[in-house]
Amino acid sequence: MTYRSRFFALLVPFALLAFIPQHPLEVVMSPAEQQLRALLATYETSLNAGDAGRIEQLYAEDGVFMPAGFPTASGRSAVRGAYDAVFANIRIAIHFTVDELTVKGDVAYARTHSAGTATVVATGASAPEANRELFIFARGANGWKIARYMFNKAS
């Protein structure tokens, strides 16, 4: 084998590597999925900021919040009151991970889990916080909103 043929024999595999896609597992999301993920990100940011007013705007007018160990809050004003009560007692620093997101027309659901910390306002004591969540969304004239949300402690 000549020097030239050896050079080309070595060059061919590297040339073929140039044609391999850079992101072969890239997932293409629908516009609805992108909007819902953005809504969840806004919810996470608002929750971590203790911003009950912003969270209230993420809920549908007839939205329902079902926190573990607390009464159900139905309707936007009741939802706002429930979050105000939560933030008066604890500060939350968590991150949501989407485990499943399904869109069916103008209704969607997301199954998530979260992990982070919760800090008691009165004492400053912090502890790990981990939950699993179920969000149900409805799309209306003002876009996607949280229609129902419940969570419980991860086991």
N, C-alpha and C positions, 0 to 999 in steps of 0.2 A: 504494500500500500504506500502510495507516495505521500509526501508531506501535504500536498494540496488535497488529496482525497480524504486524508485523516482530518484536516481542518474542516472540510465540509461535513464530514460525518459527525463531528462534534458540534458544529454550528446548527444543524437541522433541529435537534431537540430544543435548543434555546429559542430558535425561531418559532417553533410550534407553541412554546409557552406564551408568546406574545398574543396568541389568538384565544387563550383561555379567558373567559369572562372574569372580571375583577370581583364581582359580587354575585356568584351563582345562586345564592339562597335569598336574594333580595325579595322581600314580600311587597306586593303591590296592594295597597289598601284602597277601598272605595272612599269617595268623598264623605259618606256618612260615618265610616269607621274613623277617618281622620278627625272629623268634627267631634265625635264622641270621645276619642282619646284626648283631644284638646280640652273638652269639658271636664274630663277626669283630672287632667293636669291643673286646671284652674281650681277645681274643688280641693285638690291636695294643697295647693299654694294658699288658698283661702283658709283652709282648716289649720294649717301650720301658722298662719298669721293671726288666727283667732278672729277672723273677720266675718261675723255672723251676718252682717248686711250684704256682703258679697255672696255668701252661701245662699241666703234667701233668694237672691236673683237667679240662682242656678236651678231652683226648683220650679216645677209647674205650679200654677195657681192652686191646684188641688193636690199638690205633692204631699207625700207621707214619709215621715222619718220615724224609723222603728229601732231606736238604740237598745242594745242589750241591757236589761236590768232597769229600764226606765219606761215611763208611759209613752205610748204612740202619740206623735204630734201630727195632726192632719190640717192641711192648709198652710199657705205661706206664712201667715202671721204666727201660727203655733210653732211652725218649724223654726222661725227666727227666735222665738222665745226659748225653745229647747236648746238651740245652739248658744244663745246668750247665757243660759244657766250652766252649760258645760264649760264655756270659756271663763265664767266667773270662778270656777273651781279648779280647772286644770288647763295647762298649756300642752299642746301636742306638737311633736316633731316626728312625722312619719313619712313613709314613701309607699305608694301603691304600686303593685305589680298586677297587670292584667293577665288573668289566667285564661279567660274566654270572653269573646265579644261577638255577639250575634245580632244582626240587623234583619228585621222582617218588616219591610214597608216603613211605616211611621212609628214602629215600636222596636225597641232594642233592649238587650240586657247585657250586663257585664258581671262576670264573676271575678273577683279580685282577692288579693290578700295584701296586708300591710304590715309593716314592721317599723319600729322606732322607739321613741320614749314619750312618756307622759309625766309632766311635772305638776305637783300639787301647788297651787298658787299660795295657799296659806303657810305652807312649811318649806317650800322649795325642794322637797324630796322628789327625786326622779326614779322612775322604774321603767323597765322594758314594756313596750306596748306592742301587741301583735294580734291582729284580727283577720277574719275572713269576711268578705262583704258581698252583697248582692245588690246591684243597681238595676232598676228598670227605668228606661228612658222613653219619652214620648216626643215626637216631632210635631210642632205646631207652627203657627204663623211667625213666632219669634225664634224658630230653630229648635234644636234639641234641648230638653230640660230633664231634670231628674224627676221622675214620677213617683217612684218608691225607692227607699234605701233602707237596708237593714244590715246589721253586722253582729257578730258574736266573737268571742275569744277563740283564737286558734287553739286547737288541742295539742 
